[in-house]
């Protein structure tokens, strides 16, 4: 009692926690009420998930507006940073959760299943993601990473009637454990070098001296370990080997959520660590990111074109997209570059594109969620022309065709790379984009110019229709009016040290 009376804990700004508390309340409600009430109205779980996530989205939008005239601040003994960078990433994650809940609703209706635990896992993974994007402390970042990862492991293996789902969950769990070990070891080495695990604190230590003596080697190894751990999460080559199998085997709504929210959280954490904590060691990490970017864009683009399964195609496509984002991250290492803004712009656009694309895959995947071969998409224009047209728009956007959001994102990161004088990287990204375009044209040709192998009726759930329509409209609006999003991402900035 004496200890408790003298304990001076950090003040808790509850208003700043509203997004996380809203998601947590939704999780508790789903698990408690879902287990106590035997019969829920169909899609009831999806409504609870959507409402709690919408509250978090609105709260983040209010934060964005309130941060217009300041750079934000750190809270909870400086372990959480509430700034425009974290708020923008949080808004993107909340949108991914809403889209994911809509797709999960359609998936469960088709499978004639009832899964409050799946929606709860969506929310817990979102909580982990929100912690990651706002973490100003490496241990807190690790906790968010594990909350996100454990939820995704379970979601990937959630279809117990499909062997591929069990396999994907197991592979993701085993390889994810290795990546977490690398990350945690890197945290330990950086702490041993700098005496701090706070990201801003690491930046202050490194800016206070030119060299840290005999700890230089330890610091460099720690930075490398962090890059390996987060490289796995963003599907950067050569740490991408889990991606195709996990994306193919996991339920399609889970794949979409994993490819969007998971990538946003991991990249946001990576950017904050590099740009804030390791800004003074940019000459050490920038060449590594440069090499990872080139390897990733070519690995994803080249291997994608030889696939015959659309989910695997989109998996390798996501690897290529990760490479393009790394191009922006590398540009951020140069003084005066807008690499951070272009990277966040790419992440926001990619989230919309990947959600819409996988929503169409879900519509065609059949009752077993396994009809995702390229042959299943043949002649789609003759069976469902509107669906084929929507998929074509999203595919062309991913290829970077002008007047689409994908062109805006690719052009922005390549432009930032050119302005940073990384000409080899910029040219490599453009060449990889040309190679990757073959993948998207291949799917489009199959839909429009080949005869369908089946004449069965394609039934599209209304929830899936919403995701597709919103994705296509957003893709075209940003394509025609790119400044709408570019202006917002340029305002994304970090809280002061």
C-alpha positions as CSV (number, residue, x, y, z in Angstrom):
1,X,0.0,0.0,0.0
2,X,2.9,2.4,0.8
3,X,4.4,1.7,-2.6
4,X,1.1,2.2,-4.4
5,X,0.6,5.6,-2.6
6,X,4.0,6.8,-3.7
7,X,3.9,5.5,-7.2
8,X,3.9,8.4,-9.7
9,X,2.6,7.0,-13.0
10,X,2.3,8.9,-16.3
11,X,-0.8,11.0,-16.9
12,X,-3.3,9.3,-19.2
13,X,-4.8,11.4,-22.0
14,X,-7.9,9.3,-22.5
15,X,-9.0,11.3,-25.5
16,X,-5.9,10.2,-27.5
17,X,-6.8,6.6,-26.8
18,X,-10.3,6.7,-28.2
19,X,-9.4,4.9,-31.5
20,X,-7.8,2.0,-29.6
21,X,-10.4,1.9,-26.9
22,X,-13.2,1.8,-29.5
23,X,-11.6,-1.2,-31.2
24,X,-11.1,-2.8,-27.8
25,X,-14.7,-2.3,-26.8
26,X,-15.8,-3.8,-30.1
27,X,-13.6,-6.8,-29.5
28,X,-14.9,-7.4,-25.9
29,X,-18.5,-6.9,-27.1
30,X,-18.1,-9.5,-29.9
31,X,-16.5,-12.1,-27.6
32,X,-18.7,-11.6,-24.6
33,X,-22.1,-11.0,-26.2
34,X,-21.3,-13.4,-29.0
35,X,-20.7,-16.2,-26.6
36,X,-23.7,-15.4,-24.3
37,X,-26.3,-14.8,-27.0
38,X,-26.9,-17.9,-29.1
39,X,-28.4,-16.4,-32.2
40,X,-27.4,-13.1,-33.8
41,X,-29.0,-11.5,-36.8
42,X,-27.0,-12.3,-40.0
43,X,-24.2,-9.8,-40.5
44,X,-24.7,-8.5,-36.9
45,X,-21.0,-9.2,-36.1
46,X,-20.0,-7.2,-39.1
47,X,-22.1,-4.2,-38.0
48,X,-20.5,-4.2,-34.6
49,X,-17.1,-4.4,-36.2
50,X,-17.9,-1.6,-38.6
51,X,-19.4,0.7,-36.0
52,X,-16.5,0.4,-33.6
53,X,-14.0,0.9,-36.4
54,X,-16.0,3.9,-37.7
55,X,-15.7,5.5,-34.3
56,X,-12.0,5.0,-34.4
57,X,-11.9,6.4,-37.9
58,X,-13.8,9.5,-37.0
59,X,-11.7,10.0,-33.9
60,X,-8.5,9.9,-36.0
61,X,-10.1,12.3,-38.5
62,X,-10.7,14.8,-35.7
63,X,-7.1,14.3,-34.5
64,X,-5.9,15.1,-38.1
65,X,-7.9,18.3,-38.1
66,X,-6.7,19.3,-34.6
67,X,-3.0,18.7,-35.6
68,X,-3.2,21.1,-38.5
69,X,-1.2,23.9,-36.8
70,X,1.2,21.7,-34.7
71,X,3.4,18.7,-35.1
72,X,1.9,16.6,-32.4
73,X,3.3,15.3,-29.1
74,X,4.3,12.2,-27.3
75,X,2.4,10.7,-24.4
76,X,2.6,8.0,-21.8
77,X,6.2,8.8,-20.8
78,X,7.0,9.5,-24.5
79,X,6.3,6.0,-25.7
80,X,3.4,6.9,-27.9
81,X,3.6,9.6,-30.6
82,X,0.4,11.2,-31.8
83,X,1.3,13.2,-34.9
84,X,0.0,13.5,-38.4
85,X,2.2,10.7,-39.6
86,X,0.6,8.2,-37.2
87,X,-2.9,9.6,-37.6
88,X,-2.7,9.2,-41.4
89,X,-1.5,5.6,-41.1
90,X,-4.2,4.9,-38.5
91,X,-6.9,6.3,-40.9
92,X,-5.7,4.0,-43.6
93,X,-5.7,1.0,-41.3
94,X,-9.3,1.8,-40.1
95,X,-10.4,1.9,-43.8
96,X,-8.8,-1.5,-44.3
97,X,-10.7,-2.9,-41.3
98,X,-14.0,-1.6,-42.6
99,X,-13.4,-3.1,-46.0
100,X,-12.1,-6.3,-44.4
101,X,-15.3,-6.6,-42.3
102,X,-17.5,-6.2,-45.3
103,X,-15.6,-8.9,-47.2
104,X,-15.6,-11.2,-44.1
105,X,-19.3,-10.8,-43.9
106,X,-19.8,-12.0,-47.5
107,X,-17.3,-14.8,-47.0
108,X,-19.1,-16.2,-43.9
109,X,-22.5,-15.9,-45.5
110,X,-21.2,-17.9,-48.5
111,X,-19.6,-20.5,-46.2
112,X,-22.8,-20.7,-44.1
113,X,-20.6,-20.0,-41.0
114,X,-20.9,-17.8,-38.0
115,X,-17.7,-16.3,-36.7
116,X,-17.6,-13.6,-34.0
117,X,-14.0,-14.6,-33.3
118,X,-12.9,-13.7,-36.8
119,X,-14.2,-10.2,-36.5
120,X,-12.7,-10.0,-33.0
121,X,-9.3,-11.0,-34.5
122,X,-9.7,-8.3,-37.2
123,X,-10.1,-5.7,-34.4
124,X,-7.3,-7.0,-32.3
125,X,-5.0,-7.0,-35.3
126,X,-6.0,-3.4,-36.0
127,X,-5.2,-2.5,-32.3
128,X,-1.7,-3.9,-32.8
129,X,-1.4,-2.0,-36.1
130,X,-2.4,1.3,-34.4
131,X,0.1,0.7,-31.7
132,X,2.8,0.1,-34.2
133,X,2.3,3.2,-36.3
134,X,2.3,5.4,-33.1
135,X,5.0,3.7,-31.1
136,X,7.9,5.9,-30.1
137,X,9.5,3.1,-28.1
138,X,10.9,-0.2,-29.6
139,X,9.5,-2.4,-26.9
140,X,6.0,-0.9,-27.3
141,X,6.5,-1.3,-31.1
142,X,7.3,-5.0,-30.5
143,X,4.2,-5.5,-28.5
144,X,2.1,-4.0,-31.2
145,X,3.9,-6.1,-33.8
146,X,3.1,-9.3,-31.8
147,X,-0.6,-8.4,-31.3
148,X,-0.9,-7.8,-35.0
149,X,1.1,-10.9,-36.0
150,X,-0.7,-13.4,-33.6
151,X,-4.1,-12.2,-34.8
152,X,-3.0,-12.7,-38.4
153,X,-1.6,-16.1,-37.7
154,X,-5.0,-17.2,-36.4
155,X,-7.0,-15.5,-39.2
156,X,-4.8,-17.2,-41.9
157,X,-5.6,-20.6,-40.4
158,X,-9.2,-19.9,-39.6
159,X,-10.8,-22.0,-42.3
160,X,-10.6,-25.4,-40.7
161,X,-12.2,-27.2,-43.6
162,X,-9.5,-26.2,-46.0
163,X,-6.1,-27.8,-45.8
164,X,-4.3,-24.8,-47.5
165,X,-5.6,-22.5,-44.8
166,X,-4.1,-24.6,-42.1
167,X,-0.8,-24.8,-44.0
168,X,-0.7,-21.0,-44.5
169,X,-1.3,-20.3,-40.9
170,X,1.5,-22.7,-39.8
171,X,4.0,-21.3,-42.3
172,X,3.2,-17.8,-41.3
173,X,3.5,-18.6,-37.6
174,X,6.9,-20.4,-37.9
175,X,8.5,-17.8,-40.2
176,X,6.9,-14.9,-38.3
177,X,8.5,-16.2,-35.1
178,X,11.9,-16.1,-36.7
179,X,11.3,-12.5,-37.9
180,X,10.2,-11.4,-34.4
181,X,13.3,-13.0,-32.9
182,X,15.5,-11.0,-35.4
183,X,13.6,-7.8,-34.5
184,X,13.9,-8.3,-30.8
185,X,17.6,-9.1,-31.0
186,X,18.1,-5.9,-33.0
187,X,16.3,-4.0,-30.3
188,X,18.6,-5.5,-27.7
189,X,21.7,-4.5,-29.7
190,X,20.5,-1.0,-30.3
191,X,19.8,-0.6,-26.6
192,X,23.2,-1.9,-25.8
193,X,24.7,0.7,-28.2
194,X,22.7,3.8,-27.3
195,X,21.3,3.1,-23.8
196,X,17.7,3.8,-25.0
197,X,14.8,2.0,-26.6
198,X,12.8,5.2,-27.3
199,X,13.0,6.0,-31.0
200,X,13.3,9.7,-30.4
201,X,15.8,9.0,-27.6
202,X,18.0,6.9,-29.9
203,X,17.9,9.8,-32.4
204,X,19.0,12.2,-29.6
205,X,21.9,10.0,-28.5
206,X,23.1,9.5,-32.0
207,X,22.9,13.2,-32.8
208,X,24.9,14.1,-29.8
209,X,28.1,12.5,-31.0
210,X,29.7,11.6,-34.2
211,X,30.8,8.2,-33.1
212,X,29.8,5.9,-30.3
213,X,33.2,4.2,-30.1
214,X,33.4,0.4,-29.8
215,X,29.6,0.1,-30.0
216,X,29.5,1.0,-33.7
217,X,29.6,-2.6,-34.8
218,X,26.9,-3.5,-32.3
219,X,24.7,-0.7,-33.5
220,X,25.1,-1.7,-37.2
221,X,24.3,-5.3,-36.5
222,X,21.2,-4.1,-34.5
223,X,20.1,-1.9,-37.4
224,X,20.5,-4.9,-39.7
225,X,18.4,-7.1,-37.4
226,X,15.6,-4.5,-37.3
227,X,15.6,-4.4,-41.1
228,X,15.4,-8.1,-41.3
229,X,12.5,-8.3,-38.9
230,X,10.5,-5.5,-40.5
231,X,11.5,-6.7,-44.0
232,X,9.7,-9.9,-43.4
233,X,6.5,-8.0,-42.4
234,X,6.5,-5.8,-45.5
235,X,7.3,-8.8,-47.8
236,X,10.6,-7.3,-49.0
237,X,12.9,-9.7,-50.9
238,X,14.7,-11.9,-49.9
239,X,12.3,-12.1,-46.8
240,X,9.3,-12.6,-49.0
241,X,9.2,-16.4,-49.2
242,X,6.2,-16.8,-47.0
243,X,4.0,-14.4,-48.9
244,X,2.7,-16.5,-51.9
245,X,1.8,-19.5,-49.9
246,X,0.2,-17.6,-47.1
247,X,-1.8,-15.3,-49.4
248,X,-3.0,-18.2,-51.5
249,X,-4.0,-20.4,-48.5
250,X,-5.6,-17.8,-46.2
251,X,-9.3,-16.9,-46.6
252,X,-9.5,-14.2,-49.2
253,X,-10.8,-11.4,-46.8
254,X,-7.8,-12.2,-44.5
255,X,-5.4,-12.1,-47.5
256,X,-6.8,-8.6,-48.4
257,X,-6.5,-7.3,-44.8
258,X,-3.0,-8.8,-44.4
259,X,-1.8,-7.2,-47.6
260,X,-3.1,-3.8,-46.7
261,X,-3.3,-3.1,-43.0
262,X,-0.3,-5.3,-42.2
263,X,1.9,-3.6,-44.8
264,X,0.8,-0.1,-43.7
265,X,1.7,-0.8,-40.0
266,X,5.1,-2.4,-40.8
267,X,6.1,0.3,-43.2
268,X,5.0,3.1,-40.9
269,X,7.0,1.6,-38.1
270,X,10.0,1.2,-40.4
271,X,9.8,4.8,-41.6
272,X,9.6,6.2,-38.1
273,X,12.6,4.1,-36.9
274,X,14.8,5.1,-39.9
275,X,13.7,8.8,-40.2
276,X,13.5,9.6,-36.5
277,X,15.7,7.2,-34.5
278,X,18.4,6.5,-37.1
279,X,18.4,9.8,-39.0
280,X,22.1,10.4,-38.0
281,X,23.1,7.0,-39.4
282,X,21.4,7.4,-42.8
283,X,24.6,6.6,-44.6
284,X,24.5,3.1,-42.9
285,X,21.0,2.1,-43.6
286,X,20.3,3.9,-46.9
287,X,22.5,1.6,-49.1
288,X,20.7,-1.5,-47.5
289,X,17.3,-0.1,-48.3
290,X,18.6,0.8,-51.8
291,X,19.6,-2.8,-52.4
292,X,16.4,-4.2,-50.9
293,X,14.3,-1.9,-53.1
294,X,15.9,-3.1,-56.3
295,X,15.8,-6.8,-55.3
296,X,12.2,-6.5,-54.2
297,X,10.7,-4.8,-57.3
298,X,12.4,-7.2,-59.7
299,X,11.6,-10.3,-57.6
300,X,7.9,-9.4,-57.3
301,X,7.5,-8.4,-61.0
302,X,9.4,-11.3,-62.6
303,X,8.0,-14.1,-60.5
304,X,4.5,-12.7,-60.8
305,X,4.3,-13.3,-64.5
306,X,4.9,-17.0,-64.3
307,X,2.1,-17.7,-61.8
308,X,-1.2,-19.4,-62.8
309,X,-3.1,-18.6,-59.6
310,X,-4.6,-15.1,-59.3
311,X,-4.0,-14.9,-55.6
312,X,-0.4,-15.9,-56.0
313,X,-0.1,-13.3,-58.8
314,X,-1.4,-10.6,-56.5
315,X,0.9,-11.9,-53.8
316,X,4.0,-11.4,-55.9
317,X,2.4,-8.1,-57.1
318,X,2.3,-7.0,-53.4
319,X,6.0,-7.8,-53.2
320,X,6.7,-5.6,-56.1
321,X,4.6,-2.8,-54.6
322,X,6.6,-3.2,-51.4
323,X,9.7,-2.5,-53.5
324,X,8.2,0.7,-54.9
325,X,7.4,1.9,-51.4
326,X,11.1,1.1,-50.4
327,X,12.1,3.4,-53.3
328,X,10.3,6.2,-51.5
329,X,11.9,5.1,-48.2
330,X,15.3,5.3,-49.7
331,X,14.6,8.7,-51.1
332,X,13.6,9.8,-47.6
333,X,17.2,9.3,-46.6
334,X,18.3,12.3,-48.7
335,X,18.0,15.8,-47.3
336,X,15.0,17.8,-48.6
337,X,13.3,14.8,-50.2
338,X,9.6,14.1,-49.9
339,X,10.2,10.4,-49.8
340,X,8.1,9.9,-46.6
341,X,5.1,11.7,-48.1
342,X,5.3,9.7,-51.4
343,X,5.7,6.4,-49.4
344,X,2.6,7.2,-47.3
345,X,0.7,8.2,-50.5
346,X,1.6,4.9,-52.1
347,X,0.5,2.9,-49.0
348,X,-2.9,4.7,-48.9
349,X,-3.5,4.1,-52.6
350,X,-2.3,0.5,-52.5
351,X,-4.7,-0.3,-49.6
352,X,-7.7,0.7,-51.7
353,X,-6.4,-1.1,-54.8
354,X,-5.6,-4.4,-53.0
355,X,-8.9,-4.4,-51.2
356,X,-10.9,-3.9,-54.4
357,X,-8.9,-6.5,-56.2
358,X,-9.3,-9.2,-53.6
359,X,-13.0,-8.4,-53.3
360,X,-13.4,-9.4,-56.9
361,X,-11.3,-12.5,-56.3
362,X,-13.6,-13.3,-53.4
363,X,-16.7,-12.9,-55.7
364,X,-15.2,-15.5,-58.1
365,X,-13.6,-17.9,-55.6
366,X,-16.7,-20.1,-55.2
367,X,-18.1,-21.8,-52.1
368,X,-14.8,-23.3,-51.2
369,X,-12.8,-20.1,-51.6
370,X,-10.5,-22.1,-53.8
371,X,-11.5,-21.2,-57.4
372,X,-8.8,-18.6,-57.9
373,X,-6.8,-20.0,-60.8
374,X,-6.4,-17.9,-63.9
375,X,-8.7,-20.3,-65.8
376,X,-11.5,-19.3,-63.4
377,X,-11.3,-15.7,-64.7
378,X,-11.5,-16.6,-68.4
379,X,-14.4,-14.9,-70.2
380,X,-15.5,-13.0,-67.2
381,X,-16.5,-10.1,-69.4
382,X,-19.1,-12.3,-71.0
383,X,-20.5,-13.6,-67.7
384,X,-20.3,-10.4,-65.6
385,X,-19.1,-7.5,-67.7
386,X,-19.4,-4.9,-64.8
387,X,-17.2,-7.1,-62.7
388,X,-14.6,-7.5,-65.4
389,X,-14.6,-3.8,-66.1
390,X,-14.0,-3.0,-62.4
391,X,-11.2,-5.5,-62.1
392,X,-9.6,-4.1,-65.3
393,X,-9.6,-0.6,-63.8
394,X,-8.0,-1.9,-60.6
395,X,-5.4,-4.0,-62.5
396,X,-4.5,-1.1,-64.8
397,X,-4.1,1.1,-61.7
398,X,-1.7,-1.4,-60.1
399,X,0.2,-1.4,-63.4
400,X,0.5,2.4,-63.2
401,X,-1.7,3.4,-66.2
402,X,-2.2,7.2,-66.3
403,X,-5.4,8.7,-65.0
404,X,-5.6,6.1,-62.2
405,X,-4.4,6.3,-58.6
406,X,-1.7,3.7,-59.3
407,X,0.0,6.0,-61.8
408,X,0.0,8.8,-59.2
409,X,1.6,6.6,-56.5
410,X,4.3,5.1,-58.9
411,X,5.1,8.5,-60.5
412,X,5.4,10.1,-57.0
413,X,7.9,7.6,-55.6
414,X,10.0,7.6,-58.8
415,X,10.0,11.4,-58.9
416,X,11.2,11.6,-55.3
417,X,13.9,9.1,-56.2
418,X,15.0,11.1,-59.2
419,X,15.0,14.3,-57.1
420,X,17.3,12.5,-54.6
421,X,19.7,11.6,-57.5
422,X,19.0,7.9,-57.0
423,X,18.9,7.5,-60.8
424,X,19.7,3.8,-60.9
425,X,16.9,3.0,-58.4
426,X,14.4,5.1,-60.3
427,X,15.3,3.4,-63.6
428,X,15.1,0.0,-62.0
429,X,11.7,0.8,-60.7
430,X,10.4,1.9,-64.1
431,X,11.8,-1.2,-65.7
432,X,10.2,-3.4,-63.1
433,X,6.9,-1.6,-63.6
434,X,7.0,-2.5,-67.3
435,X,7.7,-6.1,-66.5
436,X,4.9,-6.2,-64.0
437,X,2.5,-4.7,-66.5
438,X,2.5,-8.0,-68.3
439,X,0.9,-9.7,-65.3
440,X,-2.0,-7.3,-65.2
441,X,-2.5,-7.4,-69.0
442,X,-2.4,-11.2,-68.8
443,X,-5.3,-11.3,-66.4
444,X,-7.2,-8.6,-68.4
445,X,-6.7,-10.5,-71.7
446,X,-8.0,-13.7,-70.0
447,X,-11.2,-11.9,-68.9
448,X,-11.9,-10.1,-72.1
449,X,-10.6,-12.1,-75.0
450,X,-10.9,-15.8,-73.9
451,X,-14.0,-18.0,-73.8
452,X,-15.4,-18.9,-70.3
453,X,-14.8,-22.4,-69.1
454,X,-18.0,-22.3,-67.1
455,X,-21.4,-20.8,-67.6
456,X,-22.4,-21.0,-64.0
457,X,-24.0,-17.8,-62.5
458,X,-21.7,-15.5,-60.5
459,X,-23.4,-14.2,-57.4
460,X,-21.9,-11.1,-55.9
461,X,-22.7,-10.3,-52.3
462,X,-23.9,-6.7,-51.7
463,X,-21.1,-6.2,-49.1
464,X,-18.5,-7.1,-51.8
465,X,-20.2,-4.8,-54.3
466,X,-19.7,-1.9,-51.8
467,X,-16.0,-2.6,-51.5
468,X,-15.6,-2.9,-55.3
469,X,-17.5,0.3,-56.1
470,X,-15.8,2.4,-53.5
471,X,-12.4,1.1,-54.6
472,X,-13.0,1.9,-58.2
473,X,-14.4,5.3,-57.6
474,X,-11.5,6.2,-55.3
475,X,-9.0,5.0,-57.8
476,X,-10.5,7.1,-60.6
477,X,-11.0,10.2,-58.4
478,X,-7.3,10.2,-57.2
479,X,-6.2,9.5,-60.7
480,X,-8.0,12.6,-62.1
481,X,-7.3,14.8,-59.0
482,X,-4.0,13.5,-57.5
483,X,-3.5,16.6,-55.3
484,X,-6.4,15.5,-53.1
485,X,-4.2,12.8,-51.5
486,X,-0.8,14.2,-52.3
487,X,-1.5,17.3,-50.3
488,X,-2.6,15.3,-47.3
489,X,0.5,13.0,-47.3
490,X,2.8,16.1,-47.5
491,X,1.3,17.2,-44.3
492,X,2.2,14.0,-42.5
493,X,4.9,14.9,-40.1
494,X,6.5,13.5,-36.9
495,X,6.1,14.8,-33.4
496,X,9.1,16.9,-32.3
497,X,11.9,15.1,-30.4
